[in-house]
């Protein structure tokens, strides 16, 4: 299974936008937007998802599933177990508080 986050991360690694991914895979832009906007695993027509994954693979992206070993070398990014989710949320909290403080100051 491929997640929406994996698709967004893959585009970021390639420094391409959604339109470019749509062109590379032969899939429409709204389909790419829908895939990336979904929560969790991407749902849809298997053939369409296969086109996107194959295009990313051809561009040098390896999408790694849960508990799978990487087949290739090179640099990459992998999300750790869900237990680290709390840490990630905690890390974003100070930024959120700072943003709220700036917004309050701007409105006063």
N, C-alpha and C positions, 0 to 999 in steps of 0.2 A: 504494500500500500504506500502511496505517496501522500504527503500532507501538503496543505496550502503553504505552510511555513517553509517546507523544503523547496517548493517552487519559487517563492520569493527570494530565499537565500541563494538558490542557483542563479537567478537573474542577477542578483547583487554581485556574486562572484564573477560573472561574465561582464558586468557593467552594461547590461542591456535593459531596455524598457519592455513593457508588455507588448507593444506593437511589434518590436523586433522578434520576440519569442513567437508571437502569432505567425509572423512571416516565415521564420525558420521551420516551424512545425506544420505549416499548412492548415492551421486552426484559426478560427475567427478571433478577433480581439475581445468581443464580449464573452467568448468561451474562456479565454485566458483569465479575464477579469473575474468571472464567476468561480473558476477553479481556485484562484488565489484568495478570493473573498470568503471561501467556505471555512467552516470550523473543523479542525481535525483533518481526517482523511478526505481526500478529494473524491467526490462522487461524480458519476457521469458515465458516458459511453466509453467502454474499455478501449475501443479503437482510437478514440480521440486522445485519451490519456496516454496510450502507447505512442502516438505520434509526438506528443510533447516530450515524453521521456526519451525517445530515440533522438530527437533533435538536441536535447540537452546532452545526451551521451556523445553524440557526434561532435559537440562543441567542447567536450572534455570534462563534463560534469558527471560524477558518479553519485547517484542517490543511494544512500545507505539506509537500510531498514533496521528496525529494532534488533539488537543482538547479532547483527550481521558483521562479518569482517570485511574490510575494504580490500578489493581486488587489486587496486592500483597503488601507485606511489604518489608523491606530491602532497601539497598542503590541502587542508580541508577543515571543515567545521562539523562538529557533531554535538547535538543537544544531549546532555546527561539525563539520567533518570528523573522521573517526576519529583523525587524527593528534593531536588535542587530548585524546584519551582518557588518554594517559600523564600529561598535566598534571593532569587531574581526579583521577586516582588518587593522584598525588603530593600534591595539595592535601588529600586526605582522610587521608593517612598520619599527620600529626601528631595529628589528632583521635583516630585509632585508638590511637596510642601513649598518649595522655593517658587514654583510656578504660581501657586495660589497666592503666595505673599506678594509677588510682583503684580498679579492681576488686581489684588485688593488695593495696592498702592496706586496703581494706574487709575482706579475708579474713584479715588478719594480726592 
